[in-house]
């Protein structure tokens, strides 16, 4: 990871939040601005900011109307998809990975689908995108919701489309070690107005307080976090280029090595939260 620098722009926006006297998201301007800019950057219609990527995954499984006895297919490399299923009393079911990329194998996904499957959570491991065209085709053919876990993969792309813009919902992380480091936080992306509204309710939308929509959570992001997010979006492309430069150095160092191979897949462009090899 290139040296992480918090600079004058973060301080400038944080001062604006503090001087406004409104640190929470309700009635604030920074969280809506952050959401709008993030959606535009990822090529999606909507973005909904929350307090963590785990909250986004939890809320995304709710959108799949998955509950007791339903199945949510996950990959076995990371635990967070399984946790999102269990938070909703659904059953996590694992589909194996492609050993060349560590991402979910589309063929294994199809083998795992049953009549009880409501969603699939596809991780883009260490910033390396899964084969989303095949995964989306298989899932939608079976009327299954596709949730992308993009915690490592901000601005990663597959076949010229950004991670988080392929599936029904994308989930991004801003935990301190990620490419965008806001301390904590997450954001959902979607092209569905219906899912955006459902996600917004779990992010503590104002209607949460005034209109009965059922039982929802209060996962919203505060204005301080959003302000830092706006500042970091402005220089994110430069940070990503630094990560790619570092990864290229490692790729060259192991070129020709028979027992250590970097992640590979046709059409995938990683943003290297970590450089990984098999």
C-alpha positions in Angstrom: 0.0 0.0 0.0 1.5 3.4 -0.9 2.0 5.8 2.0 -1.4 7.0 3.2 -1.6 10.7 3.5 -4.5 12.7 5.1 -4.0 16.2 3.9 -5.4 19.7 3.8 -8.5 18.7 1.8 -9.7 16.3 4.5 -9.1 19.0 7.2 -10.9 21.6 5.2 -14.0 19.5 4.8 -13.9 18.2 8.4 -13.8 21.8 9.6 -16.9 22.6 7.5 -18.8 19.8 9.1 -17.8 20.9 12.6 -18.6 24.5 12.0 -22.0 23.5 10.6 -22.9 22.0 14.0 -24.5 19.0 12.3 -22.3 15.9 12.6 -25.1 13.4 11.9 -26.4 12.4 8.4 -30.0 13.7 9.0 -30.2 17.1 7.4 -26.6 17.1 6.4 -25.2 17.8 3.0 -21.9 15.8 2.9 -23.4 12.3 3.0 -25.8 12.9 0.0 -22.9 14.5 -1.9 -20.6 11.6 -1.2 -23.3 9.1 -2.3 -23.9 11.0 -5.5 -20.2 11.2 -6.4 -19.6 7.6 -5.5 -22.4 6.4 -7.7 -21.1 8.5 -10.6 -17.6 7.2 -10.2 -18.7 3.5 -10.3 -21.2 4.0 -13.1 -24.3 3.1 -11.1 -27.5 5.0 -10.6 -27.6 5.0 -6.8 -25.3 4.8 -3.8 -26.3 4.4 -0.2 -23.7 5.1 2.5 -23.7 3.1 5.7 -21.5 2.6 8.8 -19.8 -0.5 7.5 -19.6 -2.9 4.6 -21.0 -5.6 6.9 -24.1 -3.5 7.3 -24.3 -3.2 3.5 -24.1 -7.0 3.1 -26.6 -7.5 5.9 -29.1 -5.1 4.3 -28.5 -6.5 0.8 -29.5 -10.0 1.9 -32.7 -8.4 3.3 -33.4 -7.1 -0.2 -33.3 -10.7 -1.4 -36.1 -11.5 1.0 -34.0 -14.3 2.4 -35.0 -15.7 5.8 -35.1 -18.9 7.8 -34.5 -21.9 5.6 -33.5 -19.9 2.5 -30.0 -20.3 1.1 -27.4 -17.7 0.3 -24.5 -18.9 -1.8 -21.0 -17.6 -0.8 -17.4 -18.3 -1.6 -15.4 -20.0 1.1 -12.4 -17.6 1.2 -14.0 -14.9 3.3 -16.5 -15.2 6.1 -18.5 -12.0 5.6 -21.0 -13.4 3.1 -21.8 -16.2 5.4 -22.2 -13.8 8.3 -24.7 -11.7 6.2 -26.7 -14.8 5.6 -26.7 -15.9 9.2 -27.7 -12.4 10.4 -30.9 -13.0 8.4 -31.4 -16.6 9.6 -30.6 -17.9 6.1 -28.3 -20.8 5.4 -24.9 -20.0 3.9 -23.9 -22.5 1.2 -20.5 -22.5 -0.3 -19.5 -22.5 -4.0 -15.8 -23.2 -4.6 -13.3 -20.8 -6.2 -11.3 -20.7 -9.4 -7.8 -21.6 -8.3 -6.3 -19.1 -10.8 -8.1 -16.1 -9.5 -9.4 -17.1 -6.0 -12.8 -15.7 -7.1 -16.0 -17.8 -7.3 -16.1 -20.4 -10.1 -19.3 -19.8 -12.1 -19.7 -23.6 -12.8 -19.5 -24.3 -9.0 -22.1 -21.6 -8.5 -24.6 -23.3 -10.8 -24.0 -26.7 -9.1 -24.8 -25.1 -5.7 -28.2 -23.6 -6.7 -31.3 -25.2 -5.3 -35.0 -24.2 -5.2 -34.2 -22.5 -1.8 -31.4 -20.2 -3.1 -32.3 -16.5 -2.8 -29.0 -14.8 -3.3 -25.4 -15.2 -4.2 -22.6 -13.0 -2.6 -19.6 -12.9 -4.9 -16.3 -11.6 -3.5 -13.7 -9.8 -5.6 -10.7 -11.1 -3.6 -7.9 -8.7 -2.9 -9.3 -6.4 -5.6 -9.4 -9.0 -8.4 -12.9 -9.2 -10.1 -14.8 -12.4 -10.5 -16.2 -13.5 -13.9 -19.3 -11.4 -13.4 -20.9 -11.9 -16.9 -21.2 -15.6 -16.3 -22.2 -15.3 -12.7 -25.0 -12.8 -13.4 -26.3 -14.8 -16.3 -26.5 -18.0 -14.2 -28.0 -16.2 -11.2 -30.7 -14.3 -13.0 -31.6 -17.3 -15.0 -32.6 -18.8 -11.7 -34.1 -15.5 -10.3 -31.4 -15.2 -7.8 -30.2 -11.8 -6.5 -26.5 -11.0 -7.2 -24.6 -9.2 -4.4 -21.0 -8.1 -5.1 -18.6 -7.9 -2.2 -16.3 -5.2 -3.5 -14.6 -4.5 -0.1 -11.2 -4.9 -1.8 -12.2 -3.8 -5.3 -13.0 -0.1 -5.6 -12.4 0.9 -9.2 -11.6 -2.7 -10.2 -13.2 -3.7 -13.5 -14.2 -6.7 -15.5 -14.7 -6.4 -19.2 -14.7 -2.6 -18.9 -17.4 -2.4 -16.3 -16.6 -1.5 -12.7 -17.0 -3.8 -9.8 -20.3 -3.0 -8.0 -22.0 -2.2 -11.3 -22.5 -5.8 -12.5 -24.7 -7.3 -9.9 -28.0 -6.2 -8.4 -26.2 -4.6 -5.4 -22.5 -3.8 -4.7 -20.9 -3.5 -1.3 -17.8 -1.4 -0.7 -15.7 -1.0 2.5 -13.9 2.1 3.8 -12.3 0.3 6.8 -8.9 1.8 7.7 -6.8 -0.7 5.6 -8.8 -0.3 2.4 -7.9 1.8 -0.7 -10.3 4.5 0.6 -9.6 4.8 4.4 -12.3 6.6 6.3 -11.6 4.8 9.6 -14.8 2.7 9.0 -17.8 2.8 6.8 -19.3 1.2 3.7 -21.5 2.0 0.7 -24.0 0.1 -1.4 -24.3 0.7 -5.2 -27.3 -0.4 -7.3 -29.1 0.5 -10.5 -32.5 -0.5 -8.9 -34.7 2.3 -7.5 -36.5 -0.3 -5.4 -33.3 -1.7 -3.8 -32.0 1.8 -3.3 -35.1 2.7 -1.3 -34.9 -0.5 0.8 -31.2 0.0 1.5 -31.9 3.6 2.4 -34.4 2.6 5.0 -31.7 0.4 6.7 -29.3 3.4 6.5 -31.7 5.3 8.7 -33.5 7.4 6.0 -35.7 10.2 7.5 -38.9 8.1 6.7 -37.6 5.6 9.1 -38.8 8.0 11.9 -42.1 9.1 10.4 -43.7 6.4 8.3 -44.2 2.7 9.1 -42.3 0.5 6.6 -41.7 -2.5 8.9 -38.6 -3.3 10.9 -35.4 -1.7 9.8 -31.9 -0.9 11.1 -30.1 2.4 11.6 -26.8 1.8 9.7 -26.3 5.4 8.5 -22.9 7.1 7.9 -22.2 10.3 9.7 -21.2 13.6 8.1 -17.6 13.5 9.3 -16.9 10.2 7.6 -18.6 11.3 4.4 -16.5 14.5 4.3 -13.3 12.4 4.5 -14.8 10.2 1.8 -15.4 13.2 -0.6 -11.8 14.3 -0.1 -10.4 10.8 -0.8 -12.5 10.3 -3.9 -10.8 13.3 -5.4 -7.4 11.6 -5.4 -8.5 7.9 -5.5 -7.3 7.4 -9.1 -3.8 8.4 -8.2 -3.8 6.0 -5.2 -5.0 3.2 -7.4 -2.3 3.9 -10.0 0.3 3.6 -7.1 -1.1 0.2 -6.1 -1.0 -1.0 -9.7 2.6 0.1 -10.0 3.5 -1.8 -6.9 1.7 -4.9 -8.2 3.6 -4.7 -11.5 6.9 -4.8 -9.6 5.9 -8.0 -7.8 4.5 -9.5 -11.1 7.9 -8.9 -12.8 9.8 -10.3 -9.8 8.0 -13.7 -10.0 7.8 -13.9 -13.7 8.9 -17.4 -14.8 8.5 -18.8 -11.3 6.8 -22.2 -11.5 5.6 -22.4 -7.9 4.3 -18.9 -7.4 1.7 -17.4 -9.8 -0.2 -14.1 -9.5 -4.0 -14.0 -9.8 -5.0 -14.2 -13.4 -8.3 -14.0 -15.4 -9.2 -12.7 -18.8 -10.8 -9.3 -18.8 -10.1 -8.6 -15.1 -8.4 -5.4 -13.9 -7.4 -5.5 -10.3 -6.9 -2.6 -7.9 -4.7 -4.6 -5.6 -5.9 -4.1 -2.1 -3.3 -6.8 -1.7 -1.0 -8.5 -4.2 -1.9 -12.2 -4.0 -0.5 -15.3 -5.6 -1.1 -19.1 -5.7 
